[in-house]
């Protein structure tokens, strides 16, 4: 449950009320997420439905969220938190390159396969002029993956210069866009010809080809099957 910060000047009763409201907000978000998973893909939920599922009246929901757009945005934030939780557990510099790539891609593909309706909701434009929250978190994810690649280069004894870092950032953006685009096309098809495992294997191969090609441009040859721990001191 999100932590409510201690605000100077609030007494114990006010803090308990803030905690209570935060608990009810979370309860409403969980109710909305359960309904999204049950409804046909792309269905628009009414606030009344969400309130009833949460065991509240609609006016209480509107006291917890300033308007419908605020509620939708909060739902998206909660969903992308679920996605990041899955992905963060995979983004570790351990094992071989192919294992790392397969782990990150597989984590995303498997989550989308399990929660296609939530994934669709997370990337919807909400009509407030702001990008969907999945687009926002993708930017941060790109920075994290770039940092992972830089750590791998350091293990190889390669210090990337500014031009190489810029190229790496563009490569990561392209890889993430490729994965998202492919997964979207796959998950929206009425009949999926590929299993999540097969899609993960295919995307992982494509990513490896691009990593390998970029590494060769700077004179580095990589073996995707060798544990990255053994890179230390090599060049």
C-alpha positions as CSV (number, residue, x, y, z in Angstrom):
1,X,0.0,0.0,0.0
2,X,1.4,3.5,-0.8
3,X,2.9,5.3,2.1
4,X,1.3,8.5,3.2
5,X,4.0,11.0,4.1
6,X,3.9,12.7,7.5
7,X,3.0,16.3,6.7
8,X,4.0,18.9,9.4
9,X,0.9,20.4,11.1
10,X,-1.3,17.3,10.6
11,X,-2.6,15.8,13.9
12,X,-3.2,12.1,14.5
13,X,-6.8,12.3,13.5
14,X,-6.0,13.9,10.1
15,X,-3.2,11.4,9.5
16,X,-5.6,8.5,10.1
17,X,-8.1,10.1,7.7
18,X,-5.4,10.4,5.1
19,X,-4.4,6.8,5.6
20,X,-8.1,5.8,5.3
21,X,-8.6,7.7,2.1
22,X,-5.4,6.2,0.6
23,X,-6.7,2.7,1.4
24,X,-10.0,3.5,-0.2
25,X,-8.3,4.9,-3.3
26,X,-6.3,1.6,-3.6
27,X,-9.5,-0.4,-3.2
28,X,-11.2,1.6,-6.0
29,X,-8.2,1.1,-8.3
30,X,-8.2,-2.7,-7.6
31,X,-11.9,-2.8,-8.3
32,X,-11.4,-1.0,-11.6
33,X,-8.6,-3.3,-12.6
34,X,-10.7,-6.4,-11.8
35,X,-13.5,-5.0,-14.0
36,X,-11.1,-4.2,-16.9
37,X,-9.8,-7.8,-16.9
38,X,-13.4,-9.1,-17.1
39,X,-14.9,-6.8,-19.7
40,X,-14.4,-7.1,-23.5
41,X,-11.2,-5.5,-24.8
42,X,-11.5,-1.8,-25.1
43,X,-14.7,-1.5,-23.1
44,X,-15.4,1.8,-21.3
45,X,-16.3,1.3,-17.7
46,X,-18.7,3.6,-15.9
47,X,-17.8,5.1,-12.6
48,X,-21.0,3.5,-11.2
49,X,-19.8,0.1,-12.1
50,X,-16.4,0.7,-10.4
51,X,-18.1,2.1,-7.3
52,X,-20.4,-0.9,-7.0
53,X,-17.5,-3.3,-7.4
54,X,-15.6,-1.4,-4.7
55,X,-18.7,-1.4,-2.4
56,X,-18.9,2.3,-2.4
57,X,-21.3,5.0,-3.7
58,X,-20.3,7.0,-6.7
59,X,-20.1,10.2,-4.8
60,X,-17.4,8.7,-2.6
61,X,-15.4,7.7,-5.7
62,X,-15.5,11.3,-6.9
63,X,-14.3,12.6,-3.5
64,X,-11.3,10.3,-3.8
65,X,-10.5,11.3,-7.5
66,X,-11.1,14.8,-8.8
67,X,-12.8,13.6,-12.0
68,X,-13.0,10.7,-14.4
69,X,-9.8,11.6,-16.1
70,X,-8.0,11.6,-12.7
71,X,-9.4,8.1,-12.0
72,X,-8.3,6.8,-15.4
73,X,-4.8,8.2,-15.0
74,X,-4.6,6.6,-11.5
75,X,-5.7,3.3,-13.0
76,X,-2.9,3.5,-15.6
77,X,-0.3,4.4,-13.0
78,X,-1.3,1.4,-11.0
79,X,-1.1,-0.9,-14.0
80,X,2.3,0.3,-15.1
81,X,3.5,-0.2,-11.6
82,X,2.5,-3.9,-12.0
83,X,4.4,-4.1,-15.3
84,X,7.5,-2.5,-13.8
85,X,7.4,-4.8,-10.8
86,X,7.6,-7.8,-13.2
87,X,10.3,-6.2,-15.4
88,X,12.5,-4.9,-12.5
89,X,13.0,-8.4,-11.3
90,X,14.5,-9.4,-14.7
91,X,16.8,-6.5,-15.2
92,X,19.9,-7.8,-13.5
93,X,23.4,-8.3,-14.9
94,X,23.6,-12.0,-14.2
95,X,23.8,-15.0,-16.5
96,X,24.6,-14.8,-20.2
97,X,23.5,-12.1,-22.7
98,X,20.9,-14.4,-24.2
99,X,19.6,-15.2,-20.7
100,X,19.4,-11.5,-19.8
101,X,17.6,-10.6,-23.0
102,X,15.3,-13.5,-22.8
103,X,14.4,-12.8,-19.2
104,X,13.5,-9.1,-19.8
105,X,11.6,-9.8,-23.1
106,X,9.9,-12.9,-21.6
107,X,8.8,-11.0,-18.5
108,X,7.0,-8.4,-20.6
109,X,5.5,-10.9,-23.1
110,X,4.2,-13.2,-20.3
111,X,2.7,-10.2,-18.4
112,X,0.9,-9.0,-21.5
113,X,-0.3,-12.5,-22.3
114,X,-1.7,-12.8,-18.8
115,X,-3.2,-9.3,-18.8
116,X,-4.0,-8.1,-22.3
117,X,-6.9,-5.8,-21.3
118,X,-4.8,-4.1,-18.7
119,X,-2.0,-3.6,-21.2
120,X,-4.4,-2.0,-23.6
121,X,-5.7,0.3,-20.9
122,X,-2.2,1.3,-19.8
123,X,-1.3,2.7,-23.3
124,X,-4.6,4.5,-24.1
125,X,-4.6,8.2,-24.7
126,X,-6.9,9.7,-22.1
127,X,-7.9,12.8,-24.0
128,X,-6.1,15.2,-21.6
129,X,-3.2,16.0,-23.9
130,X,-0.8,13.8,-22.0
131,X,0.7,10.5,-23.1
132,X,-0.6,7.2,-21.7
133,X,1.3,6.0,-18.6
134,X,2.9,3.1,-20.5
135,X,4.6,5.6,-22.8
136,X,5.9,7.5,-19.8
137,X,7.3,4.4,-18.1
138,X,8.8,3.3,-21.4
139,X,11.1,6.3,-21.3
140,X,12.3,5.4,-17.8
141,X,12.7,1.8,-18.8
142,X,14.9,2.9,-21.7
143,X,17.2,4.7,-19.3
144,X,17.4,1.6,-17.1
145,X,18.2,-0.7,-20.0
146,X,20.8,1.7,-21.3
147,X,22.4,1.7,-17.9
148,X,22.4,-2.2,-18.0
149,X,24.2,-2.1,-21.3
150,X,26.7,0.4,-20.1
151,X,27.4,-1.8,-17.1
152,X,28.0,-4.7,-19.5
153,X,30.4,-2.6,-21.6
154,X,32.3,-1.7,-18.4
155,X,32.7,-5.4,-17.6
156,X,34.2,-5.8,-21.1
157,X,36.7,-3.0,-20.3
158,X,35.0,-0.7,-22.9
159,X,34.3,2.9,-21.8
160,X,31.7,4.3,-24.2
161,X,32.3,7.9,-25.5
162,X,29.5,10.4,-25.9
163,X,28.8,9.4,-29.5
164,X,28.6,5.8,-28.6
165,X,26.3,6.6,-25.6
166,X,24.0,8.5,-27.9
167,X,24.0,5.6,-30.3
168,X,23.2,3.2,-27.5
169,X,20.2,5.3,-26.4
170,X,18.8,5.3,-29.9
171,X,19.4,1.5,-30.2
172,X,17.5,0.9,-26.9
173,X,14.6,3.2,-28.0
174,X,14.4,1.2,-31.2
175,X,14.5,-2.2,-29.4
176,X,11.8,-1.2,-27.0
177,X,9.6,0.2,-29.8
178,X,10.2,-3.0,-31.8
179,X,9.1,-5.2,-28.9
180,X,6.1,-3.1,-28.0
181,X,4.9,-2.9,-31.6
182,X,5.3,-6.7,-32.1
183,X,3.6,-7.6,-28.9
184,X,0.7,-5.2,-29.6
185,X,0.2,-6.8,-33.0
186,X,0.4,-10.3,-31.5
187,X,-1.9,-9.8,-28.5
188,X,-4.6,-8.1,-30.6
189,X,-5.0,-10.9,-33.1
190,X,-8.1,-13.0,-32.6
191,X,-6.0,-16.1,-33.1
192,X,-2.4,-16.1,-32.0
193,X,-0.2,-18.3,-34.2
194,X,2.7,-17.9,-31.7
195,X,2.8,-19.0,-28.1
196,X,4.3,-16.5,-25.6
197,X,7.4,-18.6,-25.4
198,X,7.8,-18.7,-29.2
199,X,7.3,-14.9,-29.4
200,X,9.8,-14.3,-26.7
201,X,12.4,-16.5,-28.5
202,X,11.8,-14.7,-31.8
203,X,12.1,-11.2,-30.3
204,X,15.1,-12.2,-28.3
205,X,16.9,-13.4,-31.4
206,X,16.2,-10.1,-33.2
207,X,17.5,-8.1,-30.3
208,X,20.7,-10.2,-30.1
209,X,21.3,-9.6,-33.8
210,X,21.2,-5.9,-33.3
211,X,23.3,-5.9,-30.1
212,X,25.9,-8.1,-31.8
213,X,26.0,-5.8,-34.9
214,X,26.4,-2.7,-32.8
215,X,29.2,-4.3,-30.7
216,X,31.1,-5.4,-33.8
217,X,31.0,-1.7,-35.0
218,X,33.2,-0.8,-32.0
219,X,35.4,-3.8,-32.5
220,X,33.9,-6.1,-29.8
221,X,32.9,-9.7,-30.4
222,X,30.4,-11.2,-28.0
223,X,29.4,-14.7,-27.3
224,X,25.7,-14.7,-26.2
225,X,26.1,-17.9,-24.3
226,X,29.0,-16.9,-22.0
227,X,28.1,-15.6,-18.5
228,X,28.7,-11.8,-18.2
229,X,30.6,-12.4,-15.0
230,X,33.4,-13.9,-17.1
231,X,33.7,-10.7,-19.1
232,X,35.5,-8.9,-16.3
233,X,39.0,-8.0,-17.4
234,X,38.5,-9.1,-21.0
235,X,38.4,-6.8,-24.0
